[in-house]
Amino acid sequence: MVPELRDVTAGCPLRIDREGRWYYEGNEIINPLVLKAFCDALEQGPDGRFRIVIPPEVCYVEVEDTPFVVSSIRGDPKTGLFLRLNSLDTYPLEPEKLVIGDDNVLYTTLPSGMRVRFSRAAYYALALMMEEGADGTIVLKIRDTTYPVYRPTEEPPAG
Protein backbone atom coordinates (compact mmCIF):
# COMPACT_ATOMS: atom_id res chain seq x y z
CA MET A 1 0.00 0.00 0.00
CA VAL A 2 1.38 3.41 -1.00
CA PRO A 3 1.32 5.86 1.92
CA GLU A 4 -0.71 9.02 1.36
CA LEU A 5 1.33 12.16 0.80
CA ARG A 6 0.77 15.16 3.05
CA ASP A 7 0.29 18.36 1.00
CA VAL A 8 2.60 21.06 2.39
CA THR A 9 2.14 23.53 -0.50
CA ALA A 10 0.79 26.30 1.76
CA GLY A 11 4.07 26.30 3.71
CA CYS A 12 6.42 26.05 0.74
CA PRO A 13 5.52 28.63 -1.90
CA LEU A 14 7.72 27.55 -4.81
CA ARG A 15 7.67 29.04 -8.29
CA ILE A 16 9.63 28.44 -11.50
CA ASP A 17 9.77 31.36 -13.93
CA ARG A 18 9.82 31.05 -17.71
CA GLU A 19 13.65 31.09 -17.72
CA GLY A 20 13.81 28.07 -15.39
CA ARG A 21 14.79 30.01 -12.26
CA TRP A 22 13.37 28.65 -9.00
CA TYR A 23 11.97 30.93 -6.27
CA TYR A 24 10.96 30.37 -2.66
CA GLU A 25 8.82 33.12 -1.11
CA GLY A 26 9.88 35.41 -3.97
CA ASN A 27 13.63 34.88 -3.45
CA GLU A 28 15.66 33.07 -6.11
CA ILE A 29 17.06 29.72 -5.01
CA ILE A 30 20.73 29.65 -6.01
CA ASN A 31 22.15 26.79 -3.92
CA PRO A 32 23.05 24.15 -6.55
CA LEU A 33 22.45 21.23 -4.16
CA VAL A 34 18.95 22.44 -3.28
CA LEU A 35 18.17 23.08 -6.96
CA LYS A 36 19.37 19.61 -7.97
CA ALA A 37 17.35 17.96 -5.18
CA PHE A 38 14.21 19.87 -6.23
CA CYS A 39 14.74 19.07 -9.93
CA ASP A 40 15.25 15.38 -9.17
CA ALA A 41 12.07 15.27 -7.03
CA LEU A 42 9.92 17.19 -9.53
CA GLU A 43 7.20 15.29 -11.32
CA GLN A 44 3.98 16.00 -13.13
CA GLY A 45 1.00 14.77 -11.16
CA PRO A 46 -2.03 12.99 -12.61
CA ASP A 47 -3.86 16.35 -12.70
CA GLY A 48 -1.10 17.86 -14.89
CA ARG A 49 0.28 20.12 -12.15
CA PHE A 50 3.95 20.00 -11.26
CA ARG A 51 4.95 18.94 -7.77
CA ILE A 52 7.94 18.02 -5.68
CA VAL A 53 7.47 14.68 -3.98
CA ILE A 54 9.71 13.83 -1.06
CA PRO A 55 7.73 11.24 0.91
CA PRO A 56 5.79 11.65 3.05
CA GLU A 57 5.27 15.20 1.68
CA VAL A 58 4.22 16.79 -1.58
CA CYS A 59 4.55 20.46 -2.56
CA TYR A 60 2.88 21.80 -5.71
CA VAL A 61 5.01 24.23 -7.70
CA GLU A 62 3.74 27.20 -9.70
CA VAL A 63 5.33 26.90 -13.15
CA GLU A 64 5.23 29.89 -15.50
CA ASP A 65 5.87 27.86 -18.68
CA THR A 66 7.96 24.67 -18.37
CA PRO A 67 9.90 23.56 -15.28
CA PHE A 68 12.96 22.61 -17.27
CA VAL A 69 14.70 24.91 -19.73
CA VAL A 70 17.41 24.14 -22.27
CA SER A 71 20.23 26.37 -21.09
CA SER A 72 22.83 25.44 -23.72
CA ILE A 73 23.56 23.29 -26.76
CA ARG A 74 26.58 20.97 -26.91
CA GLY A 75 28.13 19.13 -29.85
CA ASP A 76 27.79 19.95 -33.53
CA PRO A 77 25.43 19.07 -36.37
CA LYS A 78 27.94 16.74 -38.03
CA THR A 79 28.17 14.40 -35.03
CA GLY A 80 25.00 15.16 -33.06
CA LEU A 81 23.73 17.74 -30.62
CA PHE A 82 23.02 17.57 -26.90
CA LEU A 83 20.77 19.68 -24.71
CA ARG A 84 21.99 20.90 -21.33
CA LEU A 85 19.08 21.72 -19.02
CA ASN A 86 18.78 24.04 -16.04
CA SER A 87 18.58 20.82 -13.98
CA LEU A 88 22.19 20.11 -15.12
CA ASP A 89 20.99 16.99 -16.98
CA THR A 90 22.07 16.40 -20.58
CA TYR A 91 19.96 14.76 -23.29
CA PRO A 92 20.60 14.05 -26.97
CA LEU A 93 18.64 16.42 -29.20
CA GLU A 94 15.85 14.64 -31.05
CA PRO A 95 15.36 17.12 -33.90
CA GLU A 96 12.04 15.62 -34.98
CA LYS A 97 10.58 16.78 -31.64
CA LEU A 98 11.43 20.48 -32.10
CA VAL A 99 8.38 22.75 -32.20
CA ILE A 100 8.09 26.52 -32.57
CA GLY A 101 5.53 27.87 -30.10
CA ASP A 102 3.91 31.25 -29.49
CA ASP A 103 6.21 34.26 -29.79
CA ASN A 104 8.67 32.03 -31.71
CA VAL A 105 9.70 30.19 -28.54
CA LEU A 106 11.37 26.87 -29.32
CA TYR A 107 10.33 23.72 -27.41
CA THR A 108 11.19 20.05 -27.45
CA THR A 109 10.03 16.98 -25.56
CA LEU A 110 12.27 14.86 -23.34
CA PRO A 111 12.22 11.05 -23.49
CA SER A 112 10.01 11.14 -20.37
CA GLY A 113 7.40 13.10 -22.35
CA MET A 114 8.01 16.35 -20.45
CA ARG A 115 8.01 19.49 -22.59
CA VAL A 116 11.00 21.84 -22.20
CA ARG A 117 11.53 25.40 -23.36
CA PHE A 118 14.74 26.69 -24.96
CA SER A 119 16.37 29.65 -23.24
CA ARG A 120 17.07 32.60 -25.48
CA ALA A 121 20.79 31.75 -25.58
CA ALA A 122 20.17 28.09 -26.48
CA TYR A 123 17.58 29.09 -29.08
CA TYR A 124 20.01 31.50 -30.76
CA ALA A 125 22.80 28.89 -30.71
CA LEU A 126 20.53 26.36 -32.41
CA ALA A 127 19.06 28.97 -34.80
CA LEU A 128 22.56 29.60 -36.17
CA MET A 129 22.55 25.94 -37.30
CA MET A 130 19.12 26.17 -38.97
CA GLU A 131 18.36 27.29 -42.50
CA GLU A 132 15.41 27.85 -44.75
CA GLY A 133 14.36 24.78 -46.73
CA ALA A 134 13.42 24.81 -50.43
CA ASP A 135 9.72 25.03 -49.52
CA GLY A 136 10.26 27.95 -47.13
CA THR A 137 10.16 25.89 -43.92
CA ILE A 138 12.85 26.13 -41.27
CA VAL A 139 15.08 23.04 -41.24
CA LEU A 140 17.87 21.65 -39.11
CA LYS A 141 20.39 19.25 -40.65
CA ILE A 142 21.88 16.71 -38.23
CA ARG A 143 24.44 14.31 -39.64
CA ASP A 144 23.01 13.63 -43.12
CA THR A 145 19.30 14.06 -42.31
CA THR A 146 17.29 17.26 -42.69
CA TYR A 147 14.53 17.86 -40.14
CA PRO A 148 11.80 20.47 -40.63
CA VAL A 149 10.83 22.53 -37.57
CA TYR A 150 7.09 23.24 -37.39
CA ARG A 151 4.60 25.21 -35.38
CA PRO A 152 2.12 22.86 -33.65
CA THR A 153 -0.67 24.08 -35.97
CA GLU A 154 1.36 23.40 -39.14
CA GLU A 155 1.15 20.14 -40.97
CA PRO A 156 4.19 18.63 -42.66
CA PRO A 157 4.05 18.97 -46.43
CA ALA A 158 2.54 15.96 -48.21
CA GLY A 159 4.85 13.69 -50.15
C-alpha positions in Angstrom: 0.0 0.0 0.0 1.4 3.4 -1.0 1.3 5.9 1.9 -0.7 9.0 1.4 1.3 12.2 0.8 0.8 15.2 3.0 0.3 18.4 1.0 2.6 21.1 2.4 2.1 23.5 -0.5 0.8 26.3 1.8 4.1 26.3 3.7 6.4 26.0 0.7 5.5 28.6 -1.9 7.7 27.6 -4.8 7.7 29.0 -8.3 9.6 28.4 -11.5 9.8 31.4 -13.9 9.8 31.0 -17.7 13.7 31.1 -17.7 13.8 28.1 -15.4 14.8 30.0 -12.3 13.4 28.7 -9.0 12.0 30.9 -6.3 11.0 30.4 -2.7 8.8 33.1 -1.1 9.9 35.4 -4.0 13.6 34.9 -3.5 15.7 33.1 -6.1 17.1 29.7 -5.0 20.7 29.6 -6.0 22.1 26.8 -3.9 23.1 24.1 -6.5 22.5 21.2 -4.2 18.9 22.4 -3.3 18.2 23.1 -7.0 19.4 19.6 -8.0 17.3 18.0 -5.2 14.2 19.9 -6.2 14.7 19.1 -9.9 15.2 15.4 -9.2 12.1 15.3 -7.0 9.9 17.2 -9.5 7.2 15.3 -11.3 4.0 16.0 -13.1 1.0 14.8 -11.2 -2.0 13.0 -12.6 -3.9 16.3 -12.7 -1.1 17.9 -14.9 0.3 20.1 -12.2 4.0 20.0 -11.3 4.9 18.9 -7.8 7.9 18.0 -5.7 7.5 14.7 -4.0 9.7 13.8 -1.1 7.7 11.2 0.9 5.8 11.7 3.1 5.3 15.2 1.7 4.2 16.8 -1.6 4.5 20.5 -2.6 2.9 21.8 -5.7 5.0 24.2 -7.7 3.7 27.2 -9.7 5.3 26.9 -13.1 5.2 29.9 -15.5 5.9 27.9 -18.7 8.0 24.7 -18.4 9.9 23.6 -15.3 13.0 22.6 -17.3 14.7 24.9 -19.7 17.4 24.1 -22.3 20.2 26.4 -21.1 22.8 25.4 -23.7 23.6 23.3 -26.8 26.6 21.0 -26.9 28.1 19.1 -29.8 27.8 20.0 -33.5 25.4 19.1 -36.4 27.9 16.7 -38.0 28.2 14.4 -35.0 25.0 15.2 -33.1 23.7 17.7 -30.6 23.0 17.6 -26.9 20.8 19.7 -24.7 22.0 20.9 -21.3 19.1 21.7 -19.0 18.8 24.0 -16.0 18.6 20.8 -14.0 22.2 20.1 -15.1 21.0 17.0 -17.0 22.1 16.4 -20.6 20.0 14.8 -23.3 20.6 14.1 -27.0 18.6 16.4 -29.2 15.9 14.6 -31.1 15.4 17.1 -33.9 12.0 15.6 -35.0 10.6 16.8 -31.6 11.4 20.5 -32.1 8.4 22.8 -32.2 8.1 26.5 -32.6 5.5 27.9 -30.1 3.9 31.2 -29.5 6.2 34.3 -29.8 8.7 32.0 -31.7 9.7 30.2 -28.5 11.4 26.9 -29.3 10.3 23.7 -27.4 11.2 20.0 -27.4 10.0 17.0 -25.6 12.3 14.9 -23.3 12.2 11.0 -23.5 10.0 11.1 -20.4 7.4 13.1 -22.3 8.0 16.4 -20.4 8.0 19.5 -22.6 11.0 21.8 -22.2 11.5 25.4 -23.4 14.7 26.7 -25.0 16.4 29.6 -23.2 17.1 32.6 -25.5 20.8 31.7 -25.6 20.2 28.1 -26.5 17.6 29.1 -29.1 20.0 31.5 -30.8 22.8 28.9 -30.7 20.5 26.4 -32.4 19.1 29.0 -34.8 22.6 29.6 -36.2 22.6 25.9 -37.3 19.1 26.2 -39.0 18.4 27.3 -42.5 15.4 27.8 -44.8 14.4 24.8 -46.7 13.4 24.8 -50.4 9.7 25.0 -49.5 10.3 27.9 -47.1 10.2 25.9 -43.9 12.8 26.1 -41.3 15.1 23.0 -41.2 17.9 21.6 -39.1 20.4 19.2 -40.6 21.9 16.7 -38.2 24.4 14.3 -39.6 23.0 13.6 -43.1 19.3 14.1 -42.3 17.3 17.3 -42.7 14.5 17.9 -40.1 11.8 20.5 -40.6 10.8 22.5 -37.6 7.1 23.2 -37.4 4.6 25.2 -35.4 2.1 22.9 -33.6 -0.7 24.1 -36.0 1.4 23.4 -39.1 1.1 20.1 -41.0 4.2 18.6 -42.7 4.1 19.0 -46.4 2.5 16.0 -48.2 4.8 13.7 -50.1 
